[in-house]
Amino acid sequence: MELVRKVTAAAGLDRAPKIRKIFVGVIGSTIVLIGIALVVLPGPAIVVIPLGLVILASEFAWARHLLRHGRQAVKKAQRGKWREAFSIPRNK
């Protein structure tokens, strides 16, 4: 996320928060969409989608939440708890 801040500061977008948010949203969304296309096309989708989410997380809380949830799911899957990692939590 530090790289995104450096790039937006170099472009002068640190003084225009609304334009910065639009800029980050367009770039991050484009990278995520390319990653989704790479799911069916040959390419490293598993790398490109999180990269786009990291860019989006520099400005949007929902992307930070999604990254945090994804990291927790990967850790659970590494411990062998696949069902728990990829199930939808139910509120009781």
Phi, psi and omega per residue, in radians:
M1 nan -0.444 3.112
E2 -1.122 -0.637 3.108
L3 -1.095 -0.706 3.118
V4 -1.095 -0.728 3.128
R5 -1.135 -0.679 3.117
K6 -1.139 -0.732 -3.134
V7 -1.153 -0.774 3.136
T8 -1.174 -0.583 3.081
A9 -1.196 -0.687 3.126
A10 -1.152 -0.550 3.124
A11 -1.462 -0.051 3.134
G12 1.429 0.239 -3.102
L13 -1.500 -0.062 3.119
D14 -1.235 -0.320 3.120
R15 -1.649 -0.106 -3.140
A16 -2.221 1.502 -3.004
P17 -1.117 -0.600 3.140
K18 -1.215 -0.712 3.113
I19 -1.183 -0.669 3.099
R20 -1.074 -0.752 -3.134
K21 -1.098 -0.730 3.105
I22 -1.134 -0.788 -3.141
F23 -1.035 -0.865 -3.141
V24 -1.128 -0.690 3.126
G25 -1.095 -0.753 -3.133
V26 -1.193 -0.815 -3.132
I27 -1.123 -0.854 -3.124
G28 -1.105 -0.754 3.127
S29 -1.117 -0.684 3.114
T30 -1.090 -0.750 -3.139
I31 -1.168 -0.697 3.095
V32 -1.112 -0.751 3.123
L33 -1.111 -0.674 3.060
I34 -1.102 -0.715 3.100
G35 -1.099 -0.692 3.096
I36 -1.129 -0.680 3.084
A37 -1.127 -0.571 -3.134
L38 -1.273 -0.168 3.063
V39 -1.126 -0.697 -3.135
V40 -1.710 -0.350 3.087
L41 -1.672 2.764 3.104
P42 -1.230 2.146 -3.140
G43 2.911 2.993 -3.048
P44 -1.519 1.177 -3.112
A45 -1.048 -0.600 -3.090
I46 -1.190 -0.259 3.084
V47 -1.741 -0.691 -3.019
V48 -1.260 -0.707 -3.118
I49 -1.106 -0.863 3.087
P50 -1.095 -0.558 3.093
L51 -1.082 -0.784 3.081
G52 -1.102 -0.660 3.107
L53 -1.184 -0.614 3.082
V54 -1.112 -0.720 3.103
I55 -1.106 -0.797 3.119
L56 -1.137 -0.594 -3.119
A57 -1.162 -0.305 3.100
S58 -1.211 -0.303 -3.130
E59 -2.210 -0.404 -2.985
F60 -2.092 2.258 -3.120
A61 -1.172 -0.600 -3.114
W62 -1.114 -0.589 3.127
A63 -1.264 -0.653 3.063
R64 -1.093 -0.735 3.110
H65 -1.087 -0.756 -3.139
L66 -1.120 -0.723 3.088
L67 -1.122 -0.741 3.125
R68 -1.091 -0.771 3.122
H69 -1.123 -0.694 3.113
G70 -1.120 -0.731 3.096
R71 -1.087 -0.730 3.123
Q72 -1.141 -0.678 3.135
A73 -1.138 -0.705 3.128
V74 -1.141 -0.720 3.123
K75 -1.110 -0.731 3.110
K76 -1.130 -0.699 3.136
A77 -1.150 -0.633 3.104
Q78 -1.145 -0.523 3.103
R79 -1.448 0.005 3.099
G80 1.586 0.185 -3.135
K81 -1.738 1.087 -3.056
W82 -1.064 -0.800 -3.091
R83 -1.086 -0.746 3.136
E84 -1.212 -0.605 -3.075
A85 -1.184 -0.646 -3.024
F86 -2.006 0.370 3.066
S87 -1.674 2.743 3.111
I88 -1.549 2.165 -3.125
P89 -1.160 2.429 -3.131
R90 -1.893 2.326 3.087
N91 -1.494 2.329 3.133
K92 -1.927 nan nan
